[in-house]
Amino acid sequence: MDSTVTLWTLNIDASPIDWKLAASLLDADERQRAQRFVFDRDRRRFIGRRAALRQIIAHHAGTAANDIEFRYGPYGRPSVAGLPFDFNLSHSHGFLLVAVACETRIGVDVERRQDEAIDPAVLQPYLAPAAFRQLCAESPQRRQQAFYAWWTRIEALAKARGTGIAVTPATQLDGSADDLLARALPDAEGQLHTWYPRPLEVSPLHAATLVLSAPGRAVHIKTWSPALSH
Ligand SMILES: CC(C)(COP(=O)(O)OP(=O)(O)OC[C@H]1O[C@@H](n2cnc3c(N)ncnc32)[C@H](O)[C@@H]1OP(=O)(O)O)[C@@H](O)C(=O)NCCC(=O)NCCS
């Protein structure tokens, strides 16, 4: 792999997936997680995304998808020992993003934009006071856009760090929803990195942000064709 970031997209709900084959790629822990979903649709989305994640990692690493052994950080960040690249995934309503890159930590978040007006107060714990005031002062339409830009940035940063959003409020973000302020913050293991957020155009329905610990990387957005079809 070179220094580019590969961002794989997959609409799980619209893909012809052989669910038996997909499930056969998962390990015992993933199968147990799959069993815990109440609704079939959520279970299928989980099986589809973990099978696709395994295939994408296998594609980049040159290994077999069902040989991959995940381990998890203190707040649930998945990783695989010995890989020459980092990865992270995010999903929203059946739409999956998997980001893969060498020599950088990586975090990604995607959210499907809702039409209903959103209360910006949800973001108050995560934003510096000036940034929150600026968000509230936007026109309703701009505020909706800025809300999703902030929200995906907060989550992608938390996921690159491996902390999860419960830890991030201690370091409130400043700037505006449009700028690309880099921040130096420790990851979940205590190592300091500078984090570079980047908004992504992945679909007209979704907002998405990528956060890297390396600056200036080219990003290639590609559609994953699951080798999971009938
Ligand atoms: C990580 C987190 C921000 C994800 O939010 P989300 O928008 O609901 O979900 P996304 O679709 O964007 O991402 C989910 C994926 O991120 C990955 N992930 C989970 N925890 C992660 C973490 N701490 N850092 C990075 N990635 C993480 C998983 O692979 C997950 O996919 P899966 O469900 O197929 O396993 C949120 O779940 C969180 O804050 N988790 C922390 C939990 C925590 O603090 N637990 C206490 C200690 S056990």
The ligand as an SDF file (V2000), in Angstrom:
LIG
                    3D

 48 50  0  0  0  0  0  0  0  0999 V2000
  -17.1570    4.5590   18.9160 C   0  0  0  0  0  0  0  0  0  0  0  0
  -18.4580    5.3080   18.8500 C   0  0  0  0  0  0  0  0  0  0  0  0
  -18.1460    6.8080   18.7960 C   0  0  0  0  0  0  0  0  0  0  0  0
  -19.1750    4.8080   17.5780 C   0  0  0  0  0  0  0  0  0  0  0  0
  -20.3450    5.4880   17.3480 O   0  0  0  0  0  0  0  0  0  0  0  0
  -21.4990    5.1940   16.2760 P   0  0  0  0  0  0  0  0  0  0  0  0
  -21.7130    6.4340   15.4840 O   0  0  0  0  0  0  0  0  0  0  0  0
  -22.6470    4.6500   17.0200 O   0  0  0  0  0  0  0  0  0  0  0  0
  -21.0590    4.0260   15.3320 O   0  0  0  0  0  0  0  0  0  0  0  0
  -20.2340    3.9870   13.9810 P   0  0  0  0  0  0  0  0  0  0  0  0
  -21.0540    3.2780   13.0050 O   0  0  0  0  0  0  0  0  0  0  0  0
  -19.6770    5.2910   13.5480 O   0  0  0  0  0  0  0  0  0  0  0  0
  -18.9890    3.0610   14.3730 O   0  0  0  0  0  0  0  0  0  0  0  0
  -19.1800    1.7640   14.8150 C   0  0  0  0  0  0  0  0  0  0  0  0
  -17.9090    0.9980   14.6110 C   0  0  0  0  0  0  0  0  0  0  0  0
  -16.8280    1.6810   15.2240 O   0  0  0  0  0  0  0  0  0  0  0  0
  -15.9200    0.7470   15.7800 C   0  0  0  0  0  0  0  0  0  0  0  0
  -15.6600    1.1840   17.1550 N   0  0  0  0  0  0  0  0  0  0  0  0
  -16.2940    0.8180   18.2980 C   0  0  0  0  0  0  0  0  0  0  0  0
  -15.7370    1.4650   19.3490 N   0  0  0  0  0  0  0  0  0  0  0  0
  -14.7480    2.2330   18.8480 C   0  0  0  0  0  0  0  0  0  0  0  0
  -13.8200    3.1290   19.4460 C   0  0  0  0  0  0  0  0  0  0  0  0
  -13.8050    3.3800   20.7570 N   0  0  0  0  0  0  0  0  0  0  0  0
  -12.9330    3.7700   18.6340 N   0  0  0  0  0  0  0  0  0  0  0  0
  -12.9260    3.5380   17.3090 C   0  0  0  0  0  0  0  0  0  0  0  0
  -13.7890    2.7040   16.6800 N   0  0  0  0  0  0  0  0  0  0  0  0
  -14.6940    2.0660   17.4480 C   0  0  0  0  0  0  0  0  0  0  0  0
  -16.5680   -0.6170   15.7080 C   0  0  0  0  0  0  0  0  0  0  0  0
  -15.9150   -1.3650   14.7320 O   0  0  0  0  0  0  0  0  0  0  0  0
  -17.9800   -0.3430   15.2760 C   0  0  0  0  0  0  0  0  0  0  0  0
  -18.4470   -1.2470   14.3000 O   0  0  0  0  0  0  0  0  0  0  0  0
  -19.2240   -2.6010   14.7170 P   0  0  0  0  0  0  0  0  0  0  0  0
  -20.4830   -2.1820   15.3760 O   0  0  0  0  0  0  0  0  0  0  0  0
  -19.4380   -3.3030   13.4450 O   0  0  0  0  0  0  0  0  0  0  0  0
  -18.3010   -3.3410   15.6190 O   0  0  0  0  0  0  0  0  0  0  0  0
  -19.3420    5.0480   20.0920 C   0  0  0  0  0  0  0  0  0  0  0  0
  -19.8390    3.7410   20.0190 O   0  0  0  0  0  0  0  0  0  0  0  0
  -18.5840    5.2000   21.3940 C   0  0  0  0  0  0  0  0  0  0  0  0
  -18.4320    6.3010   21.9260 O   0  0  0  0  0  0  0  0  0  0  0  0
  -18.0850    4.0930   21.9390 N   0  0  0  0  0  0  0  0  0  0  0  0
  -17.2980    4.0740   23.1600 C   0  0  0  0  0  0  0  0  0  0  0  0
  -17.9090    3.1260   24.1180 C   0  0  0  0  0  0  0  0  0  0  0  0
  -17.3310    3.2870   25.5070 C   0  0  0  0  0  0  0  0  0  0  0  0
  -16.8280    4.3360   25.8780 O   0  0  0  0  0  0  0  0  0  0  0  0
  -17.4180    2.2230   26.2630 N   0  0  0  0  0  0  0  0  0  0  0  0
  -16.9500    2.2440   27.6130 C   0  0  0  0  0  0  0  0  0  0  0  0
  -15.8370    1.2810   27.8450 C   0  0  0  0  0  0  0  0  0  0  0  0
  -16.2660   -0.3770   27.4980 S   0  0  0  0  0  0  0  0  0  0  0  0
  1  2  1  0
  2  3  1  0
  2  4  1  0
  2 36  1  0
  4  5  1  0
  5  6  1  0
  6  7  2  0
  6  8  1  0
  6  9  1  0
  9 10  1  0
 10 11  2  0
 10 12  1  0
 10 13  1  0
 13 14  1  0
 14 15  1  0
 15 16  1  0
 15 30  1  0
 16 17  1  0
 17 18  1  0
 17 28  1  0
 18 19  1  0
 18 27  1  0
 19 20  2  0
 20 21  1  0
 21 22  1  0
 21 27  2  0
 22 23  1  0
 22 24  2  0
 24 25  1  0
 25 26  2  0
 26 27  1  0
 28 29  1  0
 28 30  1  0
 30 31  1  0
 31 32  1  0
 32 33  2  0
 32 34  1  0
 32 35  1  0
 36 37  1  0
 36 38  1  0
 38 39  2  0
 38 40  1  0
 40 41  1  0
 41 42  1  0
 42 43  1  0
 43 44  2  0
 43 45  1  0
 45 46  1  0
 46 47  1  0
 47 48  1  0
M  END
$$$$
